[in-house]
């Protein structure tokens, strides 16, 4: 079982890293991060903060674009190229196909996120002459968020078109960063039903702020690497639930 999942993941990783569009996105991201070195000199204020702020925002934005771009093609590419029929004709359970694909895409994101984080770390080091470990911690948080988006994109791609999958995934990304407001607004309501509904939605929807430590790093509040443990635990539980639903839907999908 494990060997089949690893094989699917490895094959998915090889396919995605050969994608020219992925390299174009990564190259542009590295370019934007690189010019923050010169952007700081043209700005007014705490120059190193500008480098970290713009750099982490670039990693986040380009990471989300990459995650959505490669995530929505989870099944559609395989169907278009007819390779899904070949894979599923073998003794490969459908749930292993979904899990293997998600793992392969996550590995691709790990490589691209590491490249962007290393670029920002070196740019900051060259300007400030002192290392900022918070950049790596915040980048790790961004990566955890991207893995969750990959799982959501995998889920949506099992029952809808690539365009709708992208729209749904981006919607979950936006909602995930404001989901805490549901509790605040729900608590202001006089209706018990509204308060209950707000709590249900809060726990059902992804809380992506669990992975967001950019502001703390920008303003000098370097977080301990231990914070990654709680975030990883949340990611594991949420992704397990999402991928389970994706596997159930994919197991009932008719490719005839």
C-alpha positions as CSV (number, residue, x, y, z in Angstrom):
1,X,0.0,0.0,0.0
2,X,2.7,2.5,1.1
3,X,4.8,1.7,-2.0
4,X,1.9,2.5,-4.4
5,X,1.2,5.8,-2.7
6,X,4.9,6.8,-2.8
7,X,5.1,5.8,-6.5
8,X,2.0,7.9,-7.4
9,X,3.5,10.8,-5.3
10,X,6.9,10.5,-7.0
11,X,5.4,10.4,-10.4
12,X,3.2,13.5,-9.6
13,X,6.2,15.3,-8.3
14,X,8.2,14.6,-11.5
15,X,5.3,15.7,-13.7
16,X,4.8,19.0,-11.9
17,X,8.4,20.1,-11.7
18,X,8.6,19.7,-15.5
19,X,5.8,22.2,-15.9
20,X,7.1,25.3,-17.6
21,X,4.3,27.5,-16.2
22,X,5.4,26.5,-12.7
23,X,8.9,27.7,-13.4
24,X,7.6,31.0,-14.8
25,X,5.7,31.6,-11.6
26,X,8.7,30.7,-9.4
27,X,11.1,32.8,-11.5
28,X,8.8,35.9,-11.2
29,X,8.4,35.3,-7.5
30,X,12.2,35.1,-7.0
31,X,12.5,38.3,-9.0
32,X,10.0,40.2,-6.9
33,X,11.6,39.0,-3.7
34,X,15.0,40.0,-5.1
35,X,14.1,43.5,-5.9
36,X,13.0,44.1,-2.3
37,X,16.7,44.7,-1.6
38,X,16.5,47.8,-3.8
39,X,12.9,48.7,-2.9
40,X,14.0,49.2,0.8
41,X,16.4,51.9,-0.2
42,X,13.6,53.8,-2.0
43,X,11.2,53.6,0.9
44,X,10.7,55.6,4.1
45,X,10.6,53.8,7.4
46,X,12.1,50.6,8.9
47,X,13.9,49.3,5.8
48,X,14.4,45.7,7.0
49,X,10.8,45.5,7.9
50,X,9.9,46.4,4.4
51,X,12.1,43.7,3.0
52,X,10.5,41.1,5.3
53,X,7.0,42.3,4.8
54,X,7.1,42.5,1.0
55,X,9.1,39.3,0.8
56,X,6.8,37.2,3.0
57,X,3.7,38.6,1.2
58,X,5.3,37.6,-2.1
59,X,5.9,34.0,-0.9
60,X,2.3,33.9,0.3
61,X,0.7,35.2,-2.9
62,X,2.9,33.3,-5.3
63,X,2.5,30.2,-3.2
64,X,-1.3,30.4,-3.3
65,X,-1.2,30.9,-7.1
66,X,1.0,27.8,-7.4
67,X,-1.1,25.7,-5.1
68,X,-4.3,26.5,-6.9
69,X,-2.7,26.1,-10.3
70,X,-1.3,22.6,-9.7
71,X,-4.1,21.6,-7.3
72,X,-7.0,22.0,-9.7
73,X,-5.3,19.8,-12.3
74,X,-5.3,16.8,-9.9
75,X,-7.8,14.8,-11.8
76,X,-8.6,16.9,-14.9
77,X,-5.2,16.3,-16.4
78,X,-5.3,12.6,-15.8
79,X,-8.8,12.4,-17.4
80,X,-7.8,14.5,-20.4
81,X,-4.7,12.4,-21.1
82,X,-6.6,9.2,-20.4
83,X,-3.9,8.1,-18.0
84,X,-6.5,7.8,-15.1
85,X,-8.0,4.8,-16.9
86,X,-4.6,3.1,-17.1
87,X,-3.9,3.8,-13.4
88,X,-7.3,2.6,-12.1
89,X,-7.2,-0.5,-14.3
90,X,-4.4,-1.7,-12.1
91,X,-4.9,-2.9,-8.5
92,X,-4.7,0.6,-7.2
93,X,-7.5,1.7,-4.8
94,X,-8.8,5.1,-5.7
95,X,-8.1,6.6,-2.3
96,X,-4.4,5.8,-2.8
97,X,-4.5,7.7,-6.0
98,X,-5.9,10.8,-4.3
99,X,-3.5,10.6,-1.3
100,X,-0.5,10.0,-3.6
101,X,-1.4,12.9,-5.8
102,X,-1.8,15.2,-2.8
103,X,1.5,14.1,-1.4
104,X,3.3,14.7,-4.7
105,X,1.8,18.2,-5.1
106,X,2.8,19.0,-1.5
107,X,6.4,17.9,-2.3
108,X,6.4,20.3,-5.2
109,X,5.2,23.1,-3.1
110,X,7.8,22.3,-0.5
111,X,10.5,22.8,-3.1
112,X,9.1,26.1,-4.5
113,X,8.5,27.5,-1.0
114,X,12.0,26.6,0.2
115,X,13.4,28.3,-2.9
116,X,11.5,31.5,-2.2
117,X,12.2,31.4,1.6
118,X,15.9,30.9,0.9
119,X,15.9,33.9,-1.5
120,X,14.3,36.2,1.0
121,X,16.5,34.9,3.8
122,X,19.6,35.7,1.7
123,X,18.3,39.1,0.7
124,X,17.6,40.1,4.3
125,X,21.0,38.8,5.4
126,X,22.7,40.8,2.7
127,X,20.9,44.0,3.7
128,X,20.9,43.6,7.5
129,X,24.1,41.5,7.9
130,X,22.4,39.4,10.5
131,X,20.2,36.3,10.0
132,X,16.4,36.4,10.7
133,X,15.2,32.9,11.6
134,X,11.6,34.2,11.8
135,X,11.6,34.3,8.0
136,X,12.0,30.6,7.9
137,X,9.4,30.0,10.6
138,X,6.8,32.3,8.8
139,X,7.6,30.6,5.5
140,X,7.0,27.2,7.1
141,X,3.6,28.5,8.2
142,X,2.8,29.6,4.7
143,X,3.8,26.1,3.4
144,X,1.4,24.4,5.9
145,X,-1.4,26.7,4.6
146,X,-0.5,25.8,1.0
147,X,-0.7,22.1,1.8
148,X,-4.2,22.6,3.2
149,X,-5.2,24.5,0.0
150,X,-3.8,21.5,-2.0
151,X,-6.1,19.2,-0.1
152,X,-9.1,21.5,-0.6
153,X,-8.3,21.8,-4.4
154,X,-8.1,18.0,-4.5
155,X,-11.5,17.7,-2.9
156,X,-13.1,20.2,-5.3
157,X,-11.5,18.6,-8.3
158,X,-13.2,15.3,-7.6
159,X,-16.6,16.6,-8.5
160,X,-16.3,19.8,-10.5
161,X,-14.4,21.5,-13.4
162,X,-10.9,23.0,-13.1
163,X,-12.3,26.6,-13.3
164,X,-14.9,26.0,-10.5
165,X,-12.3,24.2,-8.5
166,X,-10.0,27.2,-8.7
167,X,-12.9,29.5,-7.7
168,X,-13.9,27.4,-4.8
169,X,-10.3,27.0,-3.5
170,X,-9.6,30.7,-3.7
171,X,-12.9,31.4,-1.9
172,X,-11.9,29.0,0.9
173,X,-8.5,30.8,1.0
174,X,-10.2,34.2,1.5
175,X,-12.8,32.8,3.9
176,X,-10.1,31.0,5.9
177,X,-8.4,34.3,6.8
178,X,-11.5,35.9,8.1
179,X,-13.2,32.9,9.7
180,X,-12.5,34.2,13.2
181,X,-14.8,37.1,12.5
182,X,-17.7,34.7,12.4
183,X,-17.5,34.1,16.1
184,X,-17.3,37.9,16.7
185,X,-20.3,38.7,14.5
186,X,-22.2,35.7,15.6
187,X,-21.7,36.7,19.3
188,X,-23.3,40.1,18.6
189,X,-26.5,38.5,17.4
190,X,-29.4,38.2,19.8
191,X,-30.5,34.9,18.1
192,X,-29.2,31.7,19.6
193,X,-29.6,30.0,16.2
194,X,-27.3,32.6,14.5
195,X,-24.7,32.2,17.3
196,X,-24.9,28.4,16.9
197,X,-24.6,28.6,13.1
198,X,-21.6,30.9,13.4
199,X,-19.8,28.5,15.7
200,X,-20.5,25.5,13.4
201,X,-19.2,27.5,10.4
202,X,-16.1,28.6,12.3
203,X,-15.2,25.0,13.1
204,X,-16.2,23.6,9.7
205,X,-14.3,26.2,7.6
206,X,-10.5,26.2,7.6
207,X,-8.9,28.7,10.0
208,X,-5.8,29.8,7.9
209,X,-4.8,32.3,10.5
210,X,-3.4,29.4,12.4
211,X,-0.5,29.4,9.9
212,X,-0.1,33.2,9.6
213,X,2.9,34.6,11.6
214,X,4.0,37.2,9.1
215,X,3.2,40.3,11.2
216,X,5.0,38.8,14.3
217,X,8.2,38.4,12.2
218,X,7.9,41.8,10.6
219,X,7.6,43.6,13.9
220,X,10.3,41.6,15.7
221,X,8.2,39.1,17.5
222,X,10.1,36.0,16.3
223,X,8.0,33.0,17.0
224,X,9.5,29.8,18.5
225,X,9.7,26.8,16.1
226,X,7.5,25.0,18.6
227,X,4.5,26.9,17.3
228,X,4.8,24.8,14.2
229,X,3.7,21.7,16.2
230,X,0.3,23.0,17.0
231,X,-0.2,24.3,13.4
232,X,0.9,20.9,12.0
233,X,-1.6,19.1,14.3
234,X,-4.4,21.3,13.1
235,X,-3.3,20.7,9.5
236,X,-3.1,16.9,9.9
237,X,-6.7,16.7,11.4
238,X,-8.3,19.1,8.8
239,X,-6.5,17.6,5.8
240,X,-7.4,14.0,7.0
241,X,-11.1,15.0,7.0
242,X,-10.9,16.8,3.6
243,X,-9.0,14.0,1.9
244,X,-11.4,11.4,3.4
245,X,-14.3,13.3,1.8
246,X,-12.3,13.6,-1.5
247,X,-11.6,9.8,-1.5
248,X,-15.3,9.0,-0.9
249,X,-16.4,11.2,-3.8
250,X,-13.7,9.9,-6.1
251,X,-14.5,6.3,-5.3
252,X,-18.0,6.9,-6.7
253,X,-16.9,8.9,-9.7
254,X,-17.9,7.3,-13.0
255,X,-15.3,7.8,-15.8
256,X,-17.3,6.0,-18.5
